[in-house]
């Protein structure tokens, strides 16, 4: 890490460690923020978009039909930022075919762990506030039995890490987080700011917490995914989201280099406002996109129910197709609690009406997909 890159101490300071390398020690939050007219406007727009999304989550007939696909989409995109190559269709098909992560590919196991960690975190908020303890618990689920899983899942690091391109070392990496012996003090102060309520706009506080979590980089692996996951959990805990429908990974993935550059610029130049503008713009755009997609999915649901309202048994499969657009006869039999021959006939009815299309080309073990639903789920990702 080049000490000369760090021109300001507004966000912390570079220190020379006894082991002979430079590292960065973040200053306690909050920093001094300039609430100029542009930042106030950006905050207002992001707040309005987030409130609209939260209201939709309260008023939609069955929000769980949206939540399942949203969580899986976020898992795919957040993992993709870290180099994992798996698509939403791959994940949905794998969920359909096996419930055993050990049978999945390494990439899919990482995505499945993200789903598990996020769902666990959302449920755990009912009994435990967002805290370092919950962060560790979520990390344990994220890193279980995957690449990097030997990097002490659920434990803060006891050794030095660094951030940089492949081949970087402690000497030449662009960024080196605080040494392990100073890291816990940084985390304690981070948690203290996390627990501060009512003194900052929620979205500003959330943005500051995200930046500093990444600056501390408290785990040997999984810091990026945990940091993005915490944004959703923070907004749910603060009751800014009625349902887990907002995820910034799509925005970050589309503006990845700007994301990394602005996080680093906070450390080197103390430029908090540029980071805050990026974060608020991401919330605004992502929330608006989520509202549009949710509305389109619910409109499609009504359309499909109307098309087959005269076939009540087939109509009973419509809602499950919104949690996973792929269907097999055995899944239909399990969902409807009917025999396989009866389920086969119901699936055939949905195929004849154009709701389902067979995708394997096999004469046995066929898999069907509701292409119109899958298209809507996937469309904002690409």
TINURO-465500 format. One record per residue (C-alpha): residue in one letter; x, y, z. Coordinates in steps of 0.2 Angstrom, whole numbers, plus 5000, padded with zeros to 4 digits. Layout:
N
AXYZ/...
This chain:
382
X500050005000/X500750174995/X500650295009/X500750444997/X499050394990/X498250435006/X498050625005/X496750655019/X496450595036/X494550635036/X494150445034/X495650375044/X497550365042/X498850255035/X500050185048/X501650085047/X501549925056/X502849835066/X502949705053/X503549825040/X502049865029/X500750015028/X498949985033/X497450095035/X496550125051/X494750195048/X494250345059/X492650315070/X490950355062/X490150475058/X491250585048/X490850775045/X489650775030/X489250925019/X487350915016/X487351035001/X485851054990/X486350914978/X486550784992/X484950835000/X484050814983/X484850644981/X484350584998/X482550644995/X482450554979/X483150394986/X481950405001/X480450424990/X480850274979/X481250174994/X479550225002/X478650174986/X479450004986/X479049975004/X477250025002/X477149904987/X477849764999/X476449805011/X475049804999/X475449664987/X474249514988/X475649384992/X477349464994/X478149294997/X477949264978/X479049414975/X480249384989/X480849204984/X481349264966/X482149424973/X483249344985/X483849214973/X484249354960/X485149454973/X486149294978/X486649264960/X487149444957/X488149474973/X489049314970/X489449364952/X490349514958/X491549404967/X491849294951/X490549164953/X489749114937/X487949044939/X486349114932/X484649134940/X483948994929/X485448874934/X484948914953/X483148884950/X483448724941/X484648664954/X483348704968/X482148604958/X483248444956/X484048434973/X483948494990/X485748434994/X487048574992/X488448444991/X487748384974/X487848554967/X489248634957/X490448744968/X489748904960/X487948854964/X488448804982/X489048984984/X487449054978/X486448934988/X487348985003/X487049165000/X485149134999/X485349035015/X486249175024/X485049305019/X483549205024/X484349165040/X484749345043/X483049405040/X482249285051/X483549315065/X483149495066/X481549445075/X482549395090/X484249475088/X484649655083/X485849685069/X487549675077/X489249595076/X488549435083/X487349425069/X488649465056/X489649325062/X488149205062/X487749255044/X489549235038/X489649055045/X488149015034/X488849105019/X490549015019/X489948845024/X490748705013/X491248824999/X492848894992/X493548995005/X492648895018/X494248855027/X494449035030/X493649025048/X491849045044/X490949145057/X492549215064/X493349375062/X495149365055/X496649345066/X497849385051/X498149525039/X497249525022/X497349655008/X496349704993/X497149714975/X497249624959/X497849454957/X499749444962/X499649584974/X500649574990/X500549675006/X501849784999/X501049834983/X499149804986/X498149964983/X497349945000/X497749855016/X496449855030/X496849875048/X497949745056/X497049605066/X497649675083/X496849845079/X495349775069/X494249735084/X494349915091/X493749975074/X492349845073/X491749895091/X491650075086/X490750025069/X489449925080/X489250075091/X488750185076/X487650045070/X486650055086/X486450245085/X484650275081/X483750445076/X485350555074/X485550515055/X484550495040/X484350305038/X485050295020/X486550405025/X486950295040/X486750135029/X487950205016/X489250255030/X489150085038/X489349995021/X490950095017/X491750065034/X491349885034/X492249855018/X493649965024/X493849855040/X493749695030/X493449595045/X493449415037/X494749325027/X493449295013/X491649345010/X491749535015/X490949604999/X489449485000/X489149515019/X489349705016/X487949705003/X486849585012/X486949695028/X486249845018/X484549745016/X484549685034/X484849865040/X483449935030/X482249795036/X482749825054/X482450005053/X480749975045/X481250065029/X480849905020/X479249805023/X479849655014/X481649615008/X481349684990/X482849804988/X484549734983/X485949844977/X487049704969/X486349734951/X486749914952/X488549884959/X488849754946/X488349874932/X489450004940/X490749894948/X492349994944/X491550164950/X491050064966/X492850014970/X493550184965/X492350284976/X492650164991/X494550194989/X494350384987/X493450395004/X495050325011/X496350415001/X495450585000/X494050585013/X492850604999/X491250545008/X490050644997/X490450564981/X490150394989/X488550454996/X487950514979/X488350344972/X487450244986/X485950354985/X485850344966/X485950154968/X484550144980/X483450264969/X483750164953/X483649994961/X482050034971/X481150104955/X481649954945/X481049834959/X479349924959/X479149904940/X479649724941/X478549684955/X477049764947/X477449674931/X477549504940/X475849534949/X475049584933/X475649424925/X474949324940/X473249404937/X473349364919/X473749184921/X472449154934/X471149234923/X471749124908/X471448964918/X470149004930/X469048874924/X470348744928/X470548764947/X471748614950/X472948694937/X472648864943/X473348804960/X475048784952/X475148964946/X475749044962/X477148914965/X477748954948/X478149124954/X479349054967/X480148944955/X479548944936/X480248774933/X479048624936/X479048434936/X477648314938/X478348254955/X478448434961/X476648464955/X476148304964/X476948364980/X476248534979/X474548484976/X474548324986/X473948214972/X474448054963/X475748064949/X474548024936/X473348164942/X474848284943/X475448234925/X473648274918/X473748444927/X475448484920/X474848434903/X473348554905/X474548704909/X475648644894/X474148644882/X473648824888/X475348884885/X475848924903/X477148784903/X478448734890/X479448564891/X481248604890/X482248434891/X481548354876/X481548194885/X480148064885/X480348034904/X480948144919/X480348304909/X480548474916/X479448614911/X479648804913/X478448954914/X479449054901/X478449214904/X478749214922/X480649174920/X480849314908/X480249434920/X481249374934/X482849374924/X482549534913/X483349664925/X484849564928/X485549574910/
